[in-house]
Amino acid sequence: FYRVAGMGESDLDALIAPIYKPYSNPVTTILAAEGDIQIHLRAQCGTAEEADALADEVGVRILEALGARAYSINGDPLEATLGQMLRQRGATLAVAESCTAGMLGSRITEVPGSSEWFLGGFQVYGKAMKTKLLGLDEAMVESQGVVSEAVARAMAESARDRTGATYALAITGEAGPDSSNPGVEPGTVWIGLAGPDYVEAKMFRFPNGRQRVRKFAVQTALNLLRQKLI
């Protein structure tokens, strides 16, 4: 089965439905989770070889339509795909997490052998930890707010500098259900990315639900770096 990131279930189905709907065999099933979509193709034929060929006939067309949004053709999760890309480049990764409080690092280290490319990270849930552990300027944090482009960029840049990693990802946001940051809606997340010659951050608004927001944030952060490495 295939896995897709960076688009919603309805958008994906609108894109690939004209490809799979004319077929009653193979059967196409779409399963969606937070920021991750699986496409399963099941063909029934006289032999396994015939079934594989029939599934491939539809699958090739689906993959062509999806392009770079399809990150796995064998069911591997996003963190495994990203790890392969980093390993091939001899590159390393570090993270700095606020609202996800270690979930990003946990996802990454679920991959066997991730120590080859993952250096570690910082759990900076509170404002004080952002200034003490990452060295962020306290005045900047106060003026911009902890959920901001400036803080996300600074977190990523500091994590990269302090670990010597090739790349660093940073997540800061308001997971909810209520907002502890004035003017910041629950579900608002800034994701920072620092590389050898750039530092950037993007803002996202994820569906309500504390755990959903955190899961979406982790998946989106991994996919942002994957897109940079394509």
PyMOL commands that set and color helices and strands:
alter all, ss='L'
color gray80, all
select helices_A, chain A and resi 9-20+48-69+78-89+103-109+114-116+127-132+138-144+149-163+210-229
alter helices_A, ss='H'
color red, helices_A
select strands_A, chain A and resi 2-4+27-33+36-42+70-72+93-97+118-123+167-173+188-195+198-205
alter strands_A, ss='S'
color yellow, strands_A
deselect
rebuild
show_as cartoon
